[in-house]
Amino acid sequence: MNPTHVLNHPVLGAAATEHRDIIVVAASAGGVAALCQLCRQLPTSLPAAVFVVLHIGAHDSQLPEILRNSGVLPAVHPQDGETVSHGHIYVAPPNRHMLLDGRHIRLTHGPKEHHTRPAADPLFRSAALSHGPRTIGVVLTGHLDDGTAGMQAIKACGGVTVVQNPQDAEAPNMPTSVLENVSIDHCVHLGQLGATLVALTAQNLPLQQRAQPPRQLILEHQASLQEGQIMDSLTILGHPSTMVCPECTGTLWEINDSRPPRYRCHTGHAYSLLSLAYQQEAVVEASLWGAVRALQDRENLLRKMAELALNEGLPSQASHQTAEADKANEKARLLKQLVEQGLAQGDEDSRADHASATGSPTTAAEPAGAQDSSAAALR
């Protein structure tokens, strides 16, 4: 993909004027219901294509079917290389980033961003670079802050940014992050979102030669695609941090002047400060459970050795090994208790954060992403 080449090409037909006809939408926790409500508001005559990223990871997804049944527009998982058409909804398939490359959709198995694939930021960046001011970025309900950097890219390339009002978002973190870090054009309640998008697509834009996007945006997009000289790009984009990538253990480079702070490794993984902290917590938890398992294995081994020693008439040795097994059992018990207390506290903190952000109590912590609740929504 050559962003500087694609940016100056008309995408869906040349005319004396053009309009905003590329709508990119991001959602995570609570996103299925929000997307269904949005689809009910979009007319068959919508003069734009809609591209949706929901954090489903590698889980099977029935989201296109759900969205088709919720509104009047056709919704599909696109094929790699598929040509974009107005009046269609394209849903990122499981475990694939969905990108825009001029008139075509690209599906990649590229590095995860914010520890998820598909992710919003790659789609938003590619739309901004390919379509500039014709792009409308939309961030709906969700945890963490995927989509914030993508909305910054859309603004930098002349596009329009729209965010769901956090007050009616099931998980307000994603829209709140955008509001805190991007100069937003429209913050609307979910029930008004469809009308807002229809009005924006109806506005004509003068056809003119577009300014080249910021060099850093081009370099970061190329780095995410693993194109060009990656280390040279990282040297221009940022500086080495003292942290390593939770996924590949490579050095993380902190992107210069990023807000919120963002990081990339040389293999393409990308994080915000928030998603990095979340993933590091998961790595720590996995390591602690691994330590519990290792202690339990040691206990079993020592008890087996004690049994053999006793059978061979070595009671002193058997007693020593039984005592060591008891120590391993106690260590495992204490460590397991510590881990479980930490998890319980984390759930409490999540509920408190949700209640604080929404002004209402909640009874259970939401998952980090949508985790493909689309199948449940069909039932």
BAMINU-478125 format. One record per residue (C-alpha): residue number from 1; residue in three letters; x negated, z negated, y. Coordinates in Angstrom, 3 decimals. Each point is the difference from the previous one (the first is absolute). Layout:
% BAMINU-478125
<pt NUM; "ALA"; <X; Z; Y>>
...
This chain:
% BAMINU-478125
<pt 1; "MET"; <0.000; 0.000; 0.000>>
<pt 2; "ASN"; <-1.315; 0.978; 3.417>>
<pt 3; "PRO"; <1.900; -2.117; 2.552>>
<pt 4; "THR"; <-1.322; 1.760; 3.086>>
<pt 5; "HIS"; <1.013; 3.366; -1.449>>
<pt 6; "VAL"; <3.445; -1.078; -1.163>>
<pt 7; "LEU"; <0.894; -1.743; 3.248>>
<pt 8; "ASN"; <0.186; 3.234; 2.008>>
<pt 9; "HIS"; <2.195; 1.847; -2.500>>
<pt 10; "PRO"; <3.776; 0.165; 0.409>>
<pt 11; "VAL"; <1.419; -1.464; -3.167>>
<pt 12; "LEU"; <3.582; 1.022; -0.570>>
<pt 13; "GLY"; <0.250; 3.129; 2.097>>
<pt 14; "ALA"; <-1.215; 1.066; 3.450>>
<pt 15; "ALA"; <2.186; -0.158; 3.104>>
<pt 16; "ALA"; <-0.260; -0.322; 3.784>>
<pt 17; "THR"; <0.770; -3.678; -0.440>>
<pt 18; "GLU"; <-0.353; -2.349; -2.912>>
<pt 19; "HIS"; <1.602; -3.275; -0.915>>
<pt 20; "ARG"; <-0.796; -3.123; -1.936>>
<pt 21; "ASP"; <0.642; 0.997; -3.590>>
<pt 22; "ILE"; <-2.296; -2.244; -2.058>>
<pt 23; "ILE"; <1.328; -3.508; -0.708>>
<pt 24; "VAL"; <-2.265; -2.341; -1.980>>
<pt 25; "VAL"; <1.476; -3.294; -1.203>>
<pt 26; "ALA"; <-1.688; -3.068; -1.496>>
<pt 27; "ALA"; <1.688; -2.903; -1.782>>
<pt 28; "SER"; <-0.923; -2.737; -2.427>>
<pt 29; "ALA"; <1.861; -3.198; -0.953>>
<pt 30; "GLY"; <3.704; 0.513; 0.717>>
<pt 31; "GLY"; <-0.651; 3.699; 0.468>>
<pt 32; "VAL"; <2.423; 1.452; -2.554>>
<pt 33; "ALA"; <3.061; -1.415; 1.759>>
<pt 34; "ALA"; <-1.372; 0.950; 3.440>>
<pt 35; "LEU"; <-0.762; 3.573; -1.096>>
<pt 36; "CYS"; <3.464; 0.362; -1.532>>
<pt 37; "GLN"; <1.587; -1.111; 3.257>>
<pt 38; "LEU"; <-2.150; 2.455; 1.951>>
<pt 39; "CYS"; <0.901; 2.893; -2.320>>
<pt 40; "ARG"; <3.694; -0.654; 0.546>>
<pt 41; "GLN"; <-0.567; 0.619; 3.713>>
<pt 42; "LEU"; <-1.834; 3.349; -0.263>>
<pt 43; "PRO"; <2.074; 3.216; 0.274>>
<pt 44; "THR"; <-0.314; 3.157; -2.106>>
<pt 45; "SER"; <-0.960; 1.858; 3.185>>
<pt 46; "LEU"; <-3.098; -2.154; 0.618>>
<pt 47; "PRO"; <-2.586; 2.446; 1.421>>
<pt 48; "ALA"; <-2.919; -1.905; -1.485>>
<pt 49; "ALA"; <-1.639; -0.963; -3.271>>
<pt 50; "VAL"; <-0.177; -3.671; -0.989>>
<pt 51; "PHE"; <-2.936; -1.468; -1.928>>
<pt 52; "VAL"; <0.345; -3.451; -1.574>>
<pt 53; "VAL"; <-2.605; -2.424; -1.313>>
<pt 54; "LEU"; <1.269; -3.059; -1.838>>
<pt 55; "HIS"; <-2.543; -2.384; -1.519>>
<pt 56; "ILE"; <0.756; 0.615; -3.670>>
<pt 57; "GLY"; <-3.548; 0.174; -1.372>>
<pt 58; "ALA"; <-0.125; 1.666; -3.421>>
<pt 59; "HIS"; <3.517; -1.124; -0.976>>
<pt 60; "ASP"; <2.568; 2.608; -0.997>>
<pt 61; "SER"; <2.282; 0.779; 2.898>>
<pt 62; "GLN"; <3.581; 1.215; 0.240>>
<pt 63; "LEU"; <-0.050; -0.152; 3.781>>
<pt 64; "PRO"; <0.739; 3.725; 0.570>>
<pt 65; "GLU"; <3.168; -0.322; -2.093>>
<pt 66; "ILE"; <1.016; -3.146; 1.865>>
<pt 67; "LEU"; <-0.505; 1.664; 3.388>>
<pt 68; "ARG"; <1.876; 3.139; -1.088>>
<pt 69; "ASN"; <2.930; -2.173; -1.032>>
<pt 70; "SER"; <-0.136; -1.912; 3.278>>
<pt 71; "GLY"; <0.213; 2.930; 2.405>>
<pt 72; "VAL"; <0.461; 3.751; 0.322>>
<pt 73; "LEU"; <-3.613; 1.176; 0.094>>
<pt 74; "PRO"; <-1.837; 1.056; -3.166>>
<pt 75; "ALA"; <-2.820; -2.376; -0.960>>
<pt 76; "VAL"; <-2.809; 0.776; -2.443>>
<pt 77; "HIS"; <-3.435; -0.948; -1.191>>
<pt 78; "PRO"; <-1.875; 3.070; 1.289>>
<pt 79; "GLN"; <-2.503; 2.066; -1.945>>
<pt 80; "ASP"; <-3.564; 0.338; 1.219>>
<pt 81; "GLY"; <-0.168; 3.014; 2.317>>
<pt 82; "GLU"; <3.773; 0.122; 0.573>>
<pt 83; "THR"; <1.091; 1.658; 3.252>>
<pt 84; "VAL"; <1.791; -2.237; 2.501>>
<pt 85; "SER"; <3.660; 0.756; 0.769>>
<pt 86; "HIS"; <2.292; -1.475; 2.636>>
<pt 87; "GLY"; <2.923; -2.089; -1.184>>
<pt 88; "HIS"; <-1.890; -1.411; -2.975>>
<pt 89; "ILE"; <-1.292; -3.467; -0.870>>
<pt 90; "TYR"; <-3.361; -0.115; -1.785>>
<pt 91; "VAL"; <-0.822; -3.270; -1.767>>
<pt 92; "ALA"; <-3.596; -0.866; -0.906>>
<pt 93; "PRO"; <-0.248; -0.083; -3.822>>
<pt 94; "PRO"; <-1.372; -3.023; -1.859>>
<pt 95; "ASN"; <-3.774; -0.492; 0.191>>
<pt 96; "ARG"; <-0.531; 2.949; 2.354>>
<pt 97; "HIS"; <-0.735; 0.175; 3.703>>
<pt 98; "MET"; <2.213; 2.577; 1.702>>
<pt 99; "LEU"; <-1.720; 1.942; 2.801>>
<pt 100; "LEU"; <1.010; 2.833; 2.324>>
<pt 101; "ASP"; <-2.255; 3.014; 0.326>>
<pt 102; "GLY"; <1.676; 2.424; 2.385>>
<pt 103; "ARG"; <3.046; 1.487; -1.736>>
<pt 104; "HIS"; <-0.832; -1.595; -3.316>>
<pt 105; "ILE"; <0.144; -3.362; -1.734>>
<pt 106; "ARG"; <-3.084; -1.295; -1.772>>
<pt 107; "LEU"; <0.088; -2.673; -2.695>>
<pt 108; "THR"; <-3.246; -1.804; -0.708>>
<pt 109; "HIS"; <-1.274; -2.755; -2.235>>
<pt 110; "GLY"; <-2.341; -1.113; 2.779>>
<pt 111; "PRO"; <-1.250; -3.536; 0.618>>
<pt 112; "LYS"; <2.625; -2.651; 0.621>>
<pt 113; "GLU"; <0.621; -1.214; 3.523>>
<pt 114; "HIS"; <1.206; -3.571; 0.463>>
<pt 115; "HIS"; <-0.348; -0.172; -3.794>>
<pt 116; "THR"; <2.920; 2.365; -0.488>>
<pt 117; "ARG"; <0.577; 3.625; -0.925>>
<pt 118; "PRO"; <2.104; 1.536; 1.418>>
<pt 119; "ALA"; <-0.742; -1.499; 3.413>>
<pt 120; "ALA"; <1.441; 0.753; 3.418>>
<pt 121; "ASP"; <-3.186; 0.336; 2.050>>
<pt 122; "PRO"; <-1.329; 3.121; -1.828>>
<pt 123; "LEU"; <3.335; 1.797; 0.440>>
<pt 124; "PHE"; <0.294; -0.980; 3.655>>
<pt 125; "ARG"; <-3.593; 1.055; 0.785>>
<pt 126; "SER"; <0.447; 3.370; -1.660>>
<pt 127; "ALA"; <3.297; 0.620; 1.810>>
<pt 128; "ALA"; <-1.574; -0.891; 3.343>>
<pt 129; "LEU"; <-2.956; 2.319; -0.597>>
<pt 130; "SER"; <2.090; 2.891; -1.329>>
<pt 131; "HIS"; <2.982; -0.181; 2.322>>
<pt 132; "GLY"; <-0.984; -1.985; 3.089>>
<pt 133; "PRO"; <2.938; -0.544; 2.408>>
<pt 134; "ARG"; <2.486; 1.382; -2.533>>
<pt 135; "THR"; <-0.429; -3.179; -2.045>>
<pt 136; "ILE"; <2.363; -2.987; 0.040>>
<pt 137; "GLY"; <-1.360; -3.111; -1.689>>
<pt 138; "VAL"; <2.390; -2.652; -1.322>>
<pt 139; "VAL"; <-0.898; -3.419; -1.428>>
<pt 140; "LEU"; <2.682; -2.018; -1.766>>
<pt 141; "THR"; <0.121; -3.343; -1.786>>
<pt 142; "GLY"; <-3.021; -1.175; -1.993>>
<pt 143; "HIS"; <-2.722; -2.577; -0.427>>
<pt 144; "LEU"; <-3.583; 0.225; 1.351>>
<pt 145; "ASP"; <-0.817; 2.833; 2.415>>
<pt 146; "ASP"; <-0.262; 3.402; -1.660>>
<pt 147; "GLY"; <1.161; 2.597; 2.534>>
<pt 148; "THR"; <-1.509; -1.639; 3.084>>
<pt 149; "ALA"; <-3.166; 2.127; 0.002>>
<pt 150; "GLY"; <2.096; 3.048; -0.862>>
<pt 151; "MET"; <2.268; -0.579; 2.989>>
<pt 152; "GLN"; <-3.078; -0.301; 2.217>>
<pt 153; "ALA"; <-1.112; 3.405; -1.302>>
<pt 154; "ILE"; <3.393; 1.530; 0.774>>
<pt 155; "LYS"; <-0.126; -1.345; 3.553>>
<pt 156; "ALA"; <-3.566; 1.274; 0.446>>
<pt 157; "CYS"; <1.160; 3.518; -0.936>>
<pt 158; "GLY"; <3.035; 0.019; 2.302>>
<pt 159; "GLY"; <2.713; -0.929; -2.505>>
<pt 160; "VAL"; <2.891; -2.423; 0.377>>
<pt 161; "THR"; <0.150; -3.444; -1.603>>
<pt 162; "VAL"; <3.160; -1.780; -1.149>>
<pt 163; "VAL"; <0.169; -3.419; -1.626>>
<pt 164; "GLN"; <2.820; -1.962; -1.596>>
<pt 165; "ASN"; <0.874; -3.091; 1.990>>
<pt 166; "PRO"; <-1.613; -2.861; -1.968>>
<pt 167; "GLN"; <3.133; -2.104; 0.560>>
<pt 168; "ASP"; <1.940; 2.031; -2.570>>
<pt 169; "ALA"; <-2.946; 0.784; -2.310>>
<pt 170; "GLU"; <0.079; -1.762; -3.365>>
<pt 171; "ALA"; <-3.789; -0.378; 0.252>>
<pt 172; "PRO"; <-0.989; 0.160; 3.696>>
<pt 173; "ASN"; <-3.798; 0.101; -0.331>>
<pt 174; "MET"; <-0.550; 3.773; 0.027>>
<pt 175; "PRO"; <2.173; 0.760; 3.042>>
<pt 176; "THR"; <-1.301; -3.105; 1.789>>
<pt 177; "SER"; <-3.606; 1.112; -0.507>>
<pt 178; "VAL"; <0.799; 3.404; 1.505>>
<pt 179; "LEU"; <1.677; -1.601; 3.007>>
<pt 180; "GLU"; <-3.016; -2.254; 0.551>>
<pt 181; "ASN"; <-2.624; 2.753; -0.271>>
<pt 182; "VAL"; <1.585; 3.298; 1.082>>
<pt 183; "SER"; <1.711; 1.109; 3.195>>
<pt 184; "ILE"; <3.345; 0.723; -1.656>>
<pt 185; "ASP"; <2.454; 2.551; 1.384>>
<pt 186; "HIS"; <3.145; -1.331; -1.690>>
<pt 187; "CYS"; <0.853; -3.312; -1.701>>
<pt 188; "VAL"; <3.489; 0.299; -1.464>>
<pt 189; "HIS"; <2.292; -1.801; -2.397>>
<pt 190; "LEU"; <0.332; 1.706; -3.365>>
<pt 191; "GLY"; <3.590; 1.024; 0.676>>
<pt 192; "GLN"; <-1.137; 2.031; 3.032>>
<pt 193; "LEU"; <-3.048; 1.600; -1.587>>
<pt 194; "GLY"; <1.662; 3.185; -1.226>>
<pt 195; "ALA"; <1.485; 0.816; 3.401>>
<pt 196; "THR"; <-3.371; -0.675; 1.643>>
<pt 197; "LEU"; <-1.782; 2.417; -2.338>>
<pt 198; "VAL"; <2.641; 2.706; 0.440>>
<pt 199; "ALA"; <-0.323; -0.279; 3.793>>
<pt 200; "LEU"; <-3.796; 0.208; -0.166>>
<pt 201; "THR"; <0.079; 3.132; -2.176>>
<pt 202; "ALA"; <2.365; 1.671; 2.474>>
<pt 203; "GLN"; <-2.467; -0.273; 2.878>>
<pt 204; "ASN"; <-1.982; 3.174; 0.710>>
<pt 205; "LEU"; <-3.745; -0.196; 0.511>>
<pt 206; "PRO"; <-1.849; 2.623; 2.056>>
<pt 207; "LEU"; <-2.169; 2.160; -2.222>>
<pt 208; "GLN"; <-3.575; -0.452; 1.147>>
<pt 209; "GLN"; <-3.510; -0.242; -1.331>>
<pt 210; "ARG"; <-0.380; -3.523; -1.285>>
<pt 211; "ALA"; <-2.927; -2.182; 0.852>>
<pt 212; "GLN"; <-2.350; -0.711; -2.842>>
<pt 213; "PRO"; <0.651; -3.378; -1.657>>
<pt 214; "PRO"; <-2.537; -2.799; 0.383>>
<pt 215; "ARG"; <-3.179; 0.675; -1.948>>
<pt 216; "GLN"; <0.166; -3.422; -1.643>>
<pt 217; "LEU"; <3.449; 0.789; -1.392>>
<pt 218; "ILE"; <-1.261; 3.244; -1.530>>
<pt 219; "LEU"; <-3.030; -1.738; -1.510>>
<pt 220; "GLU"; <2.102; -2.811; -1.444>>
<pt 221; "HIS"; <2.415; 2.455; -1.564>>
<pt 222; "GLN"; <-2.892; 1.932; -1.519>>
<pt 223; "ALA"; <-1.479; -3.258; -1.306>>
<pt 224; "SER"; <3.316; -0.862; -1.643>>
<pt 225; "LEU"; <-0.046; 3.404; -1.694>>
<pt 226; "GLN"; <-3.660; -0.472; -1.008>>
<pt 227; "GLU"; <-0.952; 3.127; 1.958>>
<pt 228; "GLY"; <-3.167; 0.599; 1.992>>
<pt 229; "GLN"; <-2.923; -2.399; 0.264>>
<pt 230; "ILE"; <1.754; -3.300; -0.661>>
<pt 231; "MET"; <-2.841; -2.328; 1.010>>
<pt 232; "ASP"; <-0.613; 1.955; 3.210>>
<pt 233; "SER"; <3.711; -0.251; 0.820>>
<pt 234; "LEU"; <0.046; -3.731; -0.670>>
<pt 235; "THR"; <-3.023; -0.477; 2.249>>
<pt 236; "ILE"; <1.904; 1.675; 2.841>>
<pt 237; "LEU"; <3.287; -1.747; -0.791>>
<pt 238; "GLY"; <-1.280; -3.543; -0.317>>
<pt 239; "HIS"; <-2.686; -2.401; -1.106>>
<pt 240; "PRO"; <-0.744; -1.822; -3.273>>
<pt 241; "SER"; <1.775; -3.311; -0.394>>
<pt 242; "THR"; <-1.056; -2.959; -2.114>>
<pt 243; "MET"; <2.915; 0.573; -2.398>>
<pt 244; "VAL"; <0.375; 2.166; -3.088>>
<pt 245; "CYS"; <2.886; 2.120; -1.190>>
<pt 246; "PRO"; <2.217; -1.955; -2.432>>
<pt 247; "GLU"; <0.559; 3.156; -2.053>>
<pt 248; "CYS"; <-3.472; 1.539; -0.351>>
<pt 249; "THR"; <-2.267; -2.787; 1.409>>
<pt 250; "GLY"; <-1.616; 2.464; 2.415>>
<pt 251; "THR"; <-0.867; -1.062; 3.536>>
<pt 252; "LEU"; <2.936; 0.045; 2.385>>
<pt 253; "TRP"; <-0.528; 1.638; 3.384>>
<pt 254; "GLU"; <1.975; -1.453; 2.888>>
<pt 255; "ILE"; <1.587; 2.767; 2.083>>
<pt 256; "ASN"; <-1.121; -0.252; 3.614>>
<pt 257; "ASP"; <2.598; -1.135; 2.541>>
<pt 258; "SER"; <2.775; -0.124; -2.600>>
<pt 259; "ARG"; <3.034; -2.146; 0.662>>
<pt 260; "PRO"; <0.798; -1.702; -2.245>>
<pt 261; "PRO"; <-3.487; 0.014; -1.556>>
<pt 262; "ARG"; <-0.321; 2.608; -2.743>>
<pt 263; "TYR"; <-2.571; 0.696; -2.712>>
<pt 264; "ARG"; <-1.117; 2.870; -2.214>>
<pt 265; "CYS"; <-2.456; 0.297; -2.856>>
<pt 266; "HIS"; <-2.031; 3.088; -0.876>>
<pt 267; "THR"; <2.316; 0.833; -2.910>>
<pt 268; "GLY"; <3.002; 0.210; 2.340>>
<pt 269; "HIS"; <1.867; -3.269; -0.530>>
<pt 270; "ALA"; <1.480; -1.259; 3.261>>
<pt 271; "TYR"; <1.377; -3.333; 1.154>>
<pt 272; "SER"; <1.257; -1.759; 3.059>>
<pt 273; "LEU"; <-1.186; -3.561; 0.490>>
<pt 274; "LEU"; <3.372; -1.178; -1.326>>
<pt 275; "SER"; <0.109; 2.183; -3.113>>
<pt 276; "LEU"; <-3.650; -0.829; -0.717>>
<pt 277; "ALA"; <0.769; -3.728; 0.102>>
<pt 278; "TYR"; <2.993; 0.547; -2.275>>
<pt 279; "GLN"; <-2.039; 1.972; -2.536>>
<pt 280; "GLN"; <-2.885; -2.470; 0.100>>
<pt 281; "GLU"; <2.480; -2.772; -0.800>>
<pt 282; "ALA"; <1.137; 1.981; -3.037>>
<pt 283; "VAL"; <-3.623; 0.463; -1.111>>
<pt 284; "VAL"; <-0.677; -3.736; 0.368>>
<pt 285; "GLU"; <3.120; -0.850; -1.992>>
<pt 286; "ALA"; <-0.996; 2.396; -2.792>>
<pt 287; "SER"; <-3.488; -1.524; -0.081>>
<pt 288; "LEU"; <1.403; -3.525; -0.244>>
<pt 289; "TRP"; <2.331; 0.936; -2.849>>
<pt 290; "GLY"; <-2.994; 1.634; -1.680>>
<pt 291; "ALA"; <-1.859; -3.305; 0.290>>
<pt 292; "VAL"; <2.964; -1.841; -1.565>>
<pt 293; "ARG"; <-0.012; 2.450; -2.892>>
<pt 294; "ALA"; <-3.762; -0.370; -0.475>>
<pt 295; "LEU"; <0.296; -3.792; -0.146>>
<pt 296; "GLN"; <2.805; 0.259; -2.545>>
<pt 297; "ASP"; <-2.119; 2.370; -2.100>>
<pt 298; "ARG"; <-2.896; -2.466; 0.176>>
<pt 299; "GLU"; <2.268; -2.838; -1.131>>
<pt 300; "ASN"; <1.189; 2.020; -3.010>>
<pt 301; "LEU"; <-3.569; 0.937; -0.910>>
<pt 302; "LEU"; <-1.224; -3.590; 0.214>>
<pt 303; "ARG"; <2.865; -1.299; -2.141>>
<pt 304; "LYS"; <-0.785; 2.643; -2.605>>
<pt 305; "MET"; <-3.659; -1.103; 0.034>>
<pt 306; "ALA"; <1.039; -3.661; -0.337>>
<pt 307; "GLU"; <2.182; 0.843; -2.999>>
<pt 308; "LEU"; <-2.870; 1.828; -1.705>>
<pt 309; "ALA"; <-2.429; -2.868; 0.742>>
<pt 310; "LEU"; <2.441; -2.514; -1.484>>
<pt 311; "ASN"; <0.407; 2.118; -3.132>>
<pt 312; "GLU"; <-3.793; 0.094; -0.361>>
<pt 313; "GLY"; <-0.263; -3.770; 0.214>>
<pt 314; "LEU"; <-1.308; -0.193; 3.555>>
<pt 315; "PRO"; <2.400; -2.476; 1.669>>
<pt 316; "SER"; <-2.286; -0.753; 2.965>>
<pt 317; "GLN"; <-0.276; 3.683; 0.877>>
<pt 318; "ALA"; <3.740; 0.456; -0.516>>
<pt 319; "SER"; <0.725; -2.930; 2.324>>
<pt 320; "HIS"; <-2.251; 1.440; 2.722>>
<pt 321; "GLN"; <1.647; 3.424; -0.202>>
<pt 322; "THR"; <3.485; -1.541; 0.049>>
<pt 323; "ALA"; <-0.936; -1.939; 3.138>>
<pt 324; "GLU"; <-1.270; 3.214; 1.647>>
<pt 325; "ALA"; <3.242; 1.749; -1.002>>
<pt 326; "ASP"; <1.997; -2.807; 1.627>>
<pt 327; "LYS"; <-2.031; 0.459; 3.198>>
<pt 328; "ALA"; <0.719; 3.748; 0.010>>
<pt 329; "ASN"; <3.698; -0.728; -0.533>>
<pt 330; "GLU"; <0.078; -2.386; 2.964>>
<pt 331; "LYS"; <-1.843; 2.448; 2.253>>
<pt 332; "ALA"; <2.451; 2.765; -0.954>>
<pt 333; "ARG"; <2.947; -2.317; 0.650>>
<pt 334; "LEU"; <-1.258; -1.003; 3.439>>
<pt 335; "LEU"; <-0.870; 3.564; 0.979>>
<pt 336; "LYS"; <3.367; 1.320; -1.186>>
<pt 337; "GLN"; <1.745; -2.730; 1.984>>
<pt 338; "LEU"; <-1.996; 0.960; 3.086>>
<pt 339; "VAL"; <0.878; 3.690; -0.360>>
<pt 340; "GLU"; <3.693; -0.689; -0.542>>
<pt 341; "GLN"; <0.123; -2.338; 2.998>>
<pt 342; "GLY"; <-1.583; 2.733; 2.113>>
<pt 343; "LEU"; <2.549; 2.563; -1.188>>
<pt 344; "ALA"; <2.883; -2.370; 0.718>>
<pt 345; "GLN"; <-1.362; -0.654; 3.495>>
<pt 346; "GLY"; <-0.364; 3.741; 0.544>>
<pt 347; "ASP"; <3.653; 0.525; -0.898>>
<pt 348; "GLU"; <0.992; -2.772; 2.413>>
<pt 349; "ASP"; <-2.071; 1.563; 2.771>>
<pt 350; "SER"; <1.585; 3.420; -0.630>>
<pt 351; "ARG"; <3.483; -1.461; 0.277>>
<pt 352; "ALA"; <-0.934; -1.858; 3.169>>
<pt 353; "ASP"; <-1.496; 3.152; 1.553>>
<pt 354; "HIS"; <3.139; 1.968; -0.842>>
<pt 355; "ALA"; <2.294; -2.654; 1.455>>
<pt 356; "SER"; <-2.122; -0.262; 3.155>>
<pt 357; "ALA"; <-0.045; 3.755; 0.531>>
<pt 358; "THR"; <3.712; 0.551; -0.634>>
<pt 359; "GLY"; <1.440; -3.255; 1.292>>
<pt 360; "SER"; <1.805; -0.603; -3.290>>
<pt 361; "PRO"; <-0.774; -1.879; -3.216>>
<pt 362; "THR"; <-0.965; 1.816; -3.184>>
<pt 363; "THR"; <0.050; -1.174; -3.570>>
<pt 364; "ALA"; <-2.710; 2.081; -1.592>>
<pt 365; "ALA"; <-3.181; 1.685; 1.085>>
<pt 366; "GLU"; <0.066; 3.796; 0.110>>
<pt 367; "PRO"; <-2.531; 2.046; -1.966>>
<pt 368; "ALA"; <-2.880; 1.557; 1.888>>
<pt 369; "GLY"; <1.539; 3.444; -0.363>>
<pt 370; "ALA"; <3.214; 1.612; -1.092>>
<pt 371; "GLN"; <-1.280; 0.070; -3.620>>
<pt 372; "ASP"; <2.553; 2.754; -0.596>>
<pt 373; "SER"; <3.262; -1.858; 0.189>>
<pt 374; "SER"; <1.585; 3.462; -0.049>>
<pt 375; "ALA"; <0.928; -0.278; -3.691>>
<pt 376; "ALA"; <1.820; -3.277; 0.653>>
<pt 377; "ALA"; <1.837; 1.581; 2.917>>
<pt 378; "LEU"; <1.513; 2.587; -2.365>>
<pt 379; "ARG"; <1.554; -2.678; -2.186>>
